[in-house]
Amino acid sequence: MAYDHELADRIRELVATEKSIDEKRIFGGLAFLVNGNMSVAASGKGGLLVRVDPADTPDLLDDHVHTAIMGGREMRGWLRVDAAVLDDDARLAEWVDRGVSFARRLPAK
């Protein structure tokens, strides 16, 4: 499954004023990197991948937000947000901001 290009465009608009943002195709999706660290991605499996502080994960999970699983393993610090909740611009902006903010705290690559 290819990533949602409309979702990618919406993310692109949200990060347009951010510094040191790059785009990179990965795992069938389009990732947005901050200083070389992935922050969010329009997933090739649908929805949004978001990088978060692993300690915050339990508080962020709900019916539409799940721990990301890649290669059969749970990925600590990565969440998958269902596409169903991303139609709301405010919710998308909240998730993108969360991912970008966390990635900014990481050492540059």
C-alpha positions in Angstrom: 0.0 0.0 0.0 1.4 3.4 -0.9 1.3 6.2 1.6 -1.5 8.8 1.5 -0.2 11.7 -0.5 -2.8 14.1 0.8 -1.8 13.3 4.3 1.8 13.9 3.4 0.9 17.3 1.9 -1.0 18.2 5.1 2.1 17.3 7.2 4.3 19.2 4.8 2.2 22.3 5.4 2.4 21.9 9.2 6.2 21.6 9.2 6.8 24.2 6.5 8.2 26.8 9.0 10.3 24.3 10.9 14.1 24.4 10.5 16.2 21.4 9.5 13.2 19.3 8.2 13.9 16.7 5.5 11.7 14.2 3.7 12.7 10.7 3.0 10.8 7.7 1.6 11.0 4.8 4.0 9.1 1.5 4.5 6.6 2.4 1.8 5.8 5.8 3.5 7.1 9.3 3.6 9.0 10.3 6.7 9.7 13.8 8.0 13.1 14.0 9.7 14.3 16.7 12.1 18.1 17.0 12.2 18.2 13.5 10.7 15.8 12.0 13.3 12.5 10.7 12.1 9.6 12.6 13.8 6.5 11.5 11.9 5.6 9.7 8.7 2.7 9.2 6.4 2.7 5.4 6.7 2.6 3.0 3.8 0.2 1.0 5.9 -2.1 3.9 6.3 -2.3 6.5 9.0 0.5 8.3 10.8 3.7 7.0 12.5 4.7 9.3 15.3 7.9 9.3 17.4 7.3 9.9 21.1 9.0 9.6 24.4 8.7 5.9 25.3 7.7 6.9 28.8 4.7 8.8 27.4 3.4 5.9 25.4 0.9 4.4 27.9 -0.9 7.7 28.4 -1.2 8.2 24.6 -2.7 4.9 23.6 -6.5 4.7 22.8 -8.8 3.0 20.4 -7.2 4.9 17.5 -3.6 5.1 18.7 -1.5 1.9 19.0 2.1 1.0 19.6 3.8 0.6 16.1 4.7 -2.9 15.2 7.4 -3.5 12.6 8.8 -6.9 11.7 6.5 -8.5 14.3 8.0 -6.5 17.1 6.6 -3.6 19.1 8.7 -0.4 18.5 9.3 1.5 21.7 8.7 5.2 21.3 6.7 4.8 18.0 2.9 5.1 17.7 0.6 4.4 14.8 -2.4 6.8 14.6 -5.3 5.5 12.6 -6.2 7.5 9.5 -9.8 7.9 10.8 -8.8 10.5 13.4 -6.5 12.4 11.1 -9.3 14.1 9.1 -9.4 16.6 12.0 -6.8 19.2 11.3 -6.3 20.0 14.9 -5.6 16.4 15.9 -3.2 16.0 13.0 -1.4 19.2 14.1 -1.2 17.9 17.6 0.4 14.6 16.6 2.8 16.2 14.2 3.8 18.7 16.8 4.3 15.9 19.3 6.6 14.0 16.9 8.6 17.0 15.8 9.0 18.3 19.4 10.4 14.9 20.5 12.7 14.6 17.5 14.1 18.1 18.3 15.3 16.8 21.7 17.4 14.1 20.1 21.0 14.5 19.1 21.4 15.5 15.5 22.5 12.8 13.1 
